[in-house]
Amino acid sequence: MLYVNLESFYCCNVSVVLMPKYPEITVELVGKDGNAFNVLGICRRAMKRAHLPESEIEAFTAEATSGDYNHLLATCCEWFNVE
């Protein structure tokens, strides 16, 4: 089983840390099952709990799935407060 380890993944590899799009939404990924579908599901459920419109959830999903696994994690960091 693969686990998410954000210590070896940096959400932002530049010297400026950007505020996520939805800083009020926290997703707990560290130590969770790191399967891409599980990570995506955690984020989508958090968006639904925050009552975001379905169009926004679909926009996140489209962006998060448009690249590789690192792109998925980077997108999560761009959209949410990741712990």
C-alpha positions as CSV (number, residue, x, y, z in Angstrom):
1,M,0.0,0.0,0.0
2,L,1.2,3.5,-0.9
3,Y,1.0,6.3,1.7
4,V,1.1,10.0,1.0
5,N,4.3,11.5,2.4
6,L,4.4,15.2,1.8
7,E,7.8,15.5,3.5
8,S,9.3,14.2,0.3
9,F,6.9,16.2,-1.9
10,Y,7.0,20.0,-1.9
11,C,3.8,21.6,-2.9
12,C,5.6,24.7,-4.0
13,N,9.2,24.5,-5.3
14,V,9.6,28.3,-5.5
15,S,10.6,30.7,-2.7
16,V,7.1,32.3,-2.5
17,V,4.4,30.2,-0.9
18,L,1.0,30.9,-2.4
19,M,-2.3,30.8,-0.5
20,P,-4.5,27.9,-1.7
21,K,-7.6,28.7,-3.5
22,Y,-9.7,27.4,-0.6
23,P,-7.6,27.8,2.5
24,E,-10.7,27.2,4.7
25,I,-10.9,23.6,3.4
26,T,-8.4,21.3,5.1
27,V,-7.7,17.8,3.6
28,E,-5.7,15.3,5.7
29,L,-3.5,13.4,3.2
30,V,-0.4,12.7,5.3
31,G,-0.3,9.1,6.4
32,K,-3.4,8.2,4.4
33,D,-3.7,5.7,1.6
34,G,-1.8,7.4,-1.2
35,N,-3.7,5.8,-4.1
36,A,-4.6,8.6,-6.5
37,F,-8.3,7.7,-6.5
38,N,-8.3,7.8,-2.7
39,V,-6.6,11.2,-2.7
40,L,-9.0,12.5,-5.3
41,G,-12.0,11.2,-3.2
42,I,-10.7,12.8,0.0
43,C,-10.6,16.1,-1.8
44,R,-13.9,15.8,-3.5
45,R,-15.7,14.8,-0.3
46,A,-14.1,17.9,1.4
47,M,-15.4,20.1,-1.3
48,K,-18.9,18.6,-1.0
49,R,-18.9,19.1,2.8
50,A,-18.0,22.7,2.1
51,H,-21.0,23.0,-0.2
52,L,-19.0,24.0,-3.2
53,P,-20.9,23.9,-6.5
54,E,-20.6,20.8,-8.6
55,S,-19.0,22.8,-11.4
56,E,-16.2,23.8,-9.1
57,I,-15.7,20.1,-8.0
58,E,-15.6,19.1,-11.6
59,A,-13.1,21.8,-12.4
60,F,-10.8,20.6,-9.6
61,T,-11.2,17.0,-10.8
62,A,-10.4,17.9,-14.3
63,E,-7.2,19.8,-13.3
64,A,-6.1,17.2,-10.8
65,T,-6.4,14.3,-13.3
66,S,-4.8,16.2,-16.2
67,G,-1.3,15.1,-15.3
68,D,0.7,12.5,-13.3
69,Y,0.6,11.7,-9.6
70,N,2.8,14.6,-8.7
71,H,0.5,16.9,-10.6
72,L,-2.4,15.5,-8.5
73,L,-0.6,16.3,-5.3
74,A,0.4,19.8,-6.5
75,T,-3.2,20.5,-7.5
76,C,-4.4,19.5,-4.0
77,C,-1.9,21.9,-2.5
78,E,-3.0,24.7,-4.9
79,W,-6.6,24.3,-4.0
80,F,-6.7,23.3,-0.3
81,N,-4.9,23.5,3.1
82,V,-3.1,20.1,3.0
83,E,-2.1,18.4,6.3
